[in-house]
Amino acid sequence: MKIWLILLGLIFLAIFGVWAESSPPSILPDNLFCQPFFTASLESTELTGQVGSPTMVRIQLEPDSIPFGHFIVSLAEVVKGPDGPEADILTGYPEIKVTPKVAGDYLIMVRVNLIIKSSCAGAEASTLLKQMVHLIVMPE
């Protein structure tokens, strides 16, 4: 009798273990449960600017409004640029402000993410855009 109880317990644990390892359904845009599907693009990937003056990288989102509990987060970094002090970058949505300190050609990687906060204190993220921007900066 004890062996049967032990075997039954092991079977139960095996079944419960498989069930516990399966992940909950995602609420990210590629899931059918999350409507509408969001896409992001940049207004332009070829920009010109001037040393010491902010240049705006504009993000366009479709659809342009996001529901409660959703957030758009942008990230930007200079991948290649002239020697000297790095450009100041202030990320945001719908604009990223780039203030270069040195004239020259810059390649800036821009990422746009959709963050969805669930009601259970969790969050999920989905990358909507990952694209290079070419910025030509003229002297003052």
Long-range contacts (C-beta under 8 A, 24 or more apart in sequence): 26-124, 27-116, 27-118, 27-124, 28-114, 28-116, 28-124, 28-125, 28-126, 29-114, 29-126, 29-128, 30-126, 34-116, 36-63, 38-62, 38-63, 38-66, 38-114, 38-128, 39-128, 40-72, 40-112, 40-128, 40-129, 41-129, 42-110, 42-129, 42-131, 42-133, 44-133, 45-131, 45-132, 45-133, 45-134, 46-133, 46-134, 47-133, 47-134, 47-135, 47-136, 48-135, 48-136, 48-137, 48-138, 49-98, 49-100, 49-135, 49-136, 49-137, 49-138, 50-137, 50-138, 50-139, 50-140, 51-100, 51-101, 51-102, 51-103, 51-137, 51-138, 51-139, 51-140, 52-99, 52-100, 52-101, 52-140, 53-99, 54-97, 54-98, 54-99, 55-97, 55-98, 55-99, 55-100, 55-135, 55-137, 56-95, 56-96, 56-97, 56-98, 57-95, 57-96, 57-97, 57-98, 57-108, 57-110, 57-133, 58-94, 58-95, 59-93, 59-94, 59-95, 59-96, 59-110, 59-112, 59-129, 60-94, 61-93, 61-94, 61-112, 61-128, 66-114, 69-116, 69-117, 69-118, 69-119, 70-114, 70-115, 70-116, 70-117, 71-114, 71-115, 71-116, 71-117, 72-112, 72-113, 72-114, 72-115, 72-128, 73-112, 73-113, 73-114, 73-115, 73-125, 74-110, 74-111, 74-112, 74-113, 75-110, 75-111, 75-112, 75-113, 76-108, 76-109, 76-110, 76-111, 76-133, 77-108, 77-109, 78-106, 78-107, 78-108, 79-107, 79-108, 79-109, 79-132, 80-105, 80-106, 80-107, 81-105, 81-106, 81-107, 82-106, 98-135, 100-135, 100-137, 102-137, 103-137, 103-138, 103-139, 104-136, 104-137, 105-134, 105-135, 105-136, 105-137, 106-134, 106-135, 106-136, 106-137, 107-132, 107-133, 107-134, 107-135, 108-132, 108-133, 108-135, 109-133
